[in-house]
Amino acid sequence: MNKSDINQAIQNGYSFKLWTYISRSLDTFQKIPLLYIGYTFIFLFTHIFSGLVPFVSILIGIVISYPLIMGYYLGTNLFLEHKSKELGNFFKGFDYVGPLALLYLVTLMITLVPFIIFGYFVLQRYLSGDYFLEDFMSLISEALFSTKGALIVFSFLLLEMYLYLTTRWAPLLIVFYNYKPLDALITSFKMVNKNFFPHLLYILVIIVLSFIGIAAFIIGLVVTMPLIFIIDYFAFADVTNLENRQSEIDELGREVS
């Protein structure tokens, strides 16, 4: 698929119409609510059961995490473009399991860097004092709840949020534009940073919807979780001109046939 619109967005910038994305997401959800709710139950139970086995859960997560997340984007895309209402559309992320698993490994290593730095900070405190092994947990607690430790933790949380925001479109670039994992990460980083601050509002939306879902006795998550991903789909589709590109391809296909 043509990548010129992505390059233009990076070079010339773009508008990020969050409220429009929210409105379109609500409208889309209302048209196929049972598909989104049903898939979210599958999504949640798959993660819960895969997390019951230590160590193996990490390997399972590498394989299924991104394909399951991409299910929301692909299910939405196929419904909007082809009016397809099949639950199987939400599992088409597994068609890209190889590059998505590789992307997951790379992003995992990147996001672990702050924790490695924090671990180094704690270990330095441990090695520089007369601490016994049984005092290690209290040392960690001291590092976390001291003023300096709190500032470090808060800084790490901000960094993790930044990394999530700037890399979250990488799997979409792989699926919809056939990018390679490393190129997808770099391109996602450039795209988001080109107009970064409006993306922060998206984080606020995630926080609000998550609180609503949890407040509604967790059951609300089966509604708020899909909305989080549908909103992001519309944002990505708008910035990359995805829907217009696909319409042009479909129209060309009809002319050829």
C-alpha positions as CSV (number, residue, x, y, z in Angstrom):
1,M,0.0,0.0,0.0
2,N,1.2,3.5,-0.9
3,K,3.2,5.1,2.0
4,S,3.3,8.6,0.5
5,D,0.6,9.9,2.9
6,I,2.7,8.7,5.9
7,N,5.8,10.5,4.6
8,Q,3.7,13.7,4.0
9,A,2.3,13.5,7.6
10,I,5.9,13.2,9.0
11,Q,7.2,16.0,6.8
12,N,4.3,18.5,6.8
13,G,2.4,17.6,10.0
14,Y,-1.2,16.7,10.5
15,S,-4.3,17.5,12.5
16,F,-5.4,15.2,15.3
17,K,-9.2,15.5,15.6
18,L,-9.7,13.5,18.9
19,W,-13.3,14.4,19.4
20,T,-14.2,13.4,15.9
21,Y,-12.5,10.0,16.5
22,I,-14.4,9.6,19.7
23,S,-17.7,10.3,18.0
24,R,-17.0,7.9,15.1
25,S,-15.9,5.3,17.6
26,L,-19.1,5.5,19.5
27,D,-21.1,5.2,16.3
28,T,-19.1,2.2,15.1
29,F,-19.4,0.4,18.4
30,Q,-23.1,0.8,18.5
31,K,-23.4,-0.9,15.1
32,I,-21.7,-4.1,16.1
33,P,-21.6,-4.1,19.9
34,L,-21.9,-7.9,20.4
35,L,-18.8,-8.5,18.2
36,Y,-16.7,-6.1,20.2
37,I,-18.0,-7.3,23.6
38,G,-17.6,-11.0,22.6
39,Y,-14.1,-10.5,21.3
40,T,-13.1,-8.5,24.5
41,F,-14.2,-11.4,26.7
42,I,-12.0,-13.7,24.6
43,F,-9.2,-11.2,24.7
44,L,-9.4,-10.9,28.6
45,F,-9.8,-14.6,29.3
46,T,-6.9,-15.5,26.9
47,H,-4.6,-13.1,28.8
48,I,-5.8,-14.3,32.2
49,F,-5.3,-18.0,31.4
50,S,-2.0,-17.5,29.6
51,G,-0.7,-15.6,32.6
52,L,-1.3,-18.6,35.0
53,V,1.8,-20.4,33.8
54,P,5.1,-18.7,34.9
55,F,7.8,-18.2,32.3
56,V,5.6,-19.9,29.6
57,S,3.2,-16.9,29.9
58,I,6.0,-14.6,28.7
59,L,6.5,-16.8,25.6
60,I,2.8,-16.9,25.0
61,G,2.6,-13.2,25.4
62,I,5.2,-12.6,22.8
63,V,3.1,-14.6,20.3
64,I,-0.4,-13.5,21.0
65,S,-0.2,-10.0,22.5
66,Y,0.0,-7.8,19.4
67,P,-2.1,-10.1,17.2
68,L,-4.9,-10.0,19.7
69,I,-4.7,-6.2,20.0
70,M,-4.6,-5.8,16.3
71,G,-7.9,-7.8,16.2
72,Y,-9.7,-4.6,17.3
73,Y,-8.2,-2.6,14.4
74,L,-8.7,-5.3,11.8
75,G,-12.2,-6.0,12.9
76,T,-13.1,-2.3,12.7
77,N,-11.3,-1.9,9.4
78,L,-13.1,-4.8,7.7
79,F,-16.5,-3.7,9.1
80,L,-16.0,-0.2,7.8
81,E,-14.6,-1.1,4.4
82,H,-16.6,-4.2,3.6
83,K,-19.5,-4.3,6.1
84,S,-18.1,-7.6,7.3
85,K,-19.6,-8.7,10.6
86,E,-17.6,-11.9,11.2
87,L,-15.9,-12.6,14.5
88,G,-13.2,-14.3,12.6
89,N,-12.1,-10.9,11.3
90,F,-10.8,-10.0,14.8
91,F,-8.4,-12.9,14.7
92,K,-6.7,-11.9,11.4
93,G,-3.9,-10.3,13.4
94,F,-2.5,-13.8,13.6
95,D,-1.8,-13.7,9.9
96,Y,1.0,-11.3,10.9
97,V,2.2,-13.2,13.9
98,G,5.9,-13.4,12.8
99,P,6.7,-9.7,12.4
100,L,4.3,-8.7,15.3
101,A,6.1,-11.1,17.6
102,L,9.5,-9.7,16.6
103,L,8.1,-6.2,17.1
104,Y,6.9,-7.2,20.6
105,L,10.4,-8.4,21.5
106,V,12.0,-5.2,20.4
107,T,9.5,-3.0,22.2
108,L,9.7,-5.2,25.3
109,M,13.5,-4.6,25.4
110,I,13.0,-0.9,24.9
111,T,10.4,-0.6,27.7
112,L,12.5,-2.6,30.1
113,V,15.4,-0.2,29.9
114,P,13.9,2.2,32.6
115,F,13.4,-0.8,35.0
116,I,16.9,-2.0,34.4
117,I,18.1,1.5,35.3
118,F,16.0,1.5,38.5
119,G,17.2,-1.9,39.4
120,Y,20.8,-0.7,39.0
121,F,20.0,2.3,41.3
122,V,18.6,-0.1,44.0
123,L,21.5,-2.5,43.5
124,Q,24.0,0.3,44.0
125,R,22.3,1.2,47.3
126,Y,22.5,-2.5,48.3
127,L,26.2,-2.8,47.4
128,S,27.2,0.4,49.0
129,G,25.8,-0.4,52.5
130,D,26.0,-3.2,55.0
131,Y,22.7,-4.8,54.0
132,F,21.9,-8.4,54.4
133,L,19.8,-10.3,51.8
134,E,16.8,-10.2,54.2
135,D,17.0,-6.4,54.2
136,F,16.8,-6.2,50.5
137,M,13.1,-5.7,50.2
138,S,13.1,-3.0,52.8
139,L,15.8,-1.3,50.8
140,I,13.6,-1.4,47.7
141,S,10.8,0.0,49.7
142,E,13.1,2.8,51.0
143,A,14.2,3.6,47.5
144,L,10.6,3.7,46.2
145,F,9.2,5.9,48.9
146,S,12.0,8.3,49.5
147,T,11.7,11.7,47.8
148,K,14.5,10.8,45.3
149,G,13.0,7.4,44.7
150,A,9.6,8.8,44.1
151,L,10.9,11.2,41.6
152,I,12.7,8.5,39.8
153,V,9.6,6.3,39.7
154,F,7.5,9.2,38.5
155,S,10.1,9.9,35.8
156,F,10.1,6.3,34.7
157,L,6.3,6.3,34.5
158,L,6.4,9.4,32.3
159,L,9.0,7.7,30.1
160,E,7.0,4.5,29.8
161,M,3.9,6.6,28.8
162,Y,6.0,8.4,26.2
163,L,7.3,5.1,24.8
164,Y,3.8,3.7,24.6
165,L,2.5,6.8,22.8
166,T,5.3,7.0,20.3
167,T,5.5,3.3,19.4
168,R,1.8,2.3,19.6
169,W,1.3,2.7,15.8
170,A,4.1,0.4,14.9
171,P,2.0,-2.8,14.7
172,L,-0.6,-0.9,12.6
173,L,2.1,0.1,10.1
174,I,3.1,-3.6,9.9
175,V,-0.4,-4.8,9.3
176,F,-1.8,-2.1,7.1
177,Y,1.3,-0.8,5.3
178,N,3.6,-3.9,5.3
179,Y,6.4,-2.2,7.2
180,K,9.2,-4.2,8.7
181,P,9.3,-4.1,12.6
182,L,12.2,-1.8,13.0
183,D,11.1,0.6,10.3
184,A,7.6,0.5,11.8
185,L,9.0,1.6,15.2
186,I,11.0,4.4,13.7
187,T,8.1,5.6,11.6
188,S,5.6,5.5,14.4
189,F,8.0,7.4,16.6
190,K,8.4,10.1,13.9
191,M,4.6,10.3,13.3
192,V,3.6,10.8,16.8
193,N,6.4,13.2,17.7
194,K,5.4,15.4,14.7
195,N,2.2,16.4,16.6
196,F,2.9,15.0,20.1
197,F,0.8,17.0,22.5
198,P,-2.7,16.1,21.0
199,H,-1.7,12.5,21.5
200,L,-1.5,13.2,25.3
201,L,-5.2,13.9,25.2
202,Y,-5.6,10.3,24.0
203,I,-3.8,9.1,27.1
204,L,-6.3,11.0,29.2
205,V,-9.1,9.4,27.3
206,I,-7.6,6.0,28.0
207,I,-7.3,6.8,31.7
208,V,-10.9,8.0,31.9
209,L,-12.4,5.1,30.0
210,S,-10.3,2.6,32.1
211,F,-11.6,4.2,35.4
212,I,-15.1,4.0,34.0
213,G,-14.7,0.3,33.1
214,I,-13.2,-0.6,36.5
215,A,-15.8,1.4,38.4
216,A,-18.6,-0.5,36.5
217,F,-17.5,-3.6,38.4
218,I,-15.0,-4.6,35.7
219,I,-17.8,-5.5,33.4
220,G,-17.6,-2.0,31.9
221,L,-14.2,-3.0,30.5
222,V,-15.8,-5.0,27.8
223,V,-17.3,-1.7,26.5
224,T,-14.5,0.7,27.3
225,M,-11.6,-1.5,26.1
226,P,-12.9,-1.7,22.5
227,L,-13.6,2.0,22.5
228,I,-9.9,2.7,23.4
229,F,-8.7,0.8,20.3
230,I,-11.4,2.0,18.0
231,I,-10.6,5.6,18.8
232,D,-7.0,4.9,18.0
233,Y,-7.9,3.2,14.7
234,F,-9.7,6.3,13.5
235,A,-6.8,8.5,14.5
236,F,-4.3,6.3,12.6
237,A,-6.6,5.9,9.6
238,D,-7.1,9.7,9.4
239,V,-3.4,10.6,9.8
240,T,-2.3,8.0,7.2
241,N,-5.3,8.5,4.9
242,L,-5.9,4.7,5.2
243,E,-9.6,4.7,4.4
244,N,-9.3,6.8,1.2
245,R,-6.4,4.7,0.1
246,Q,-8.3,1.5,0.5
247,S,-11.3,3.0,-1.3
248,E,-9.1,3.8,-4.2
249,I,-7.7,0.2,-4.3
250,D,-11.2,-1.3,-4.1
251,E,-12.4,1.0,-6.9
252,L,-9.5,0.1,-9.1
253,G,-10.2,-3.6,-8.4
254,R,-13.8,-3.1,-9.6
255,E,-12.7,-1.4,-12.8
256,V,-10.2,-4.2,-13.6
257,S,-12.9,-6.9,-13.1
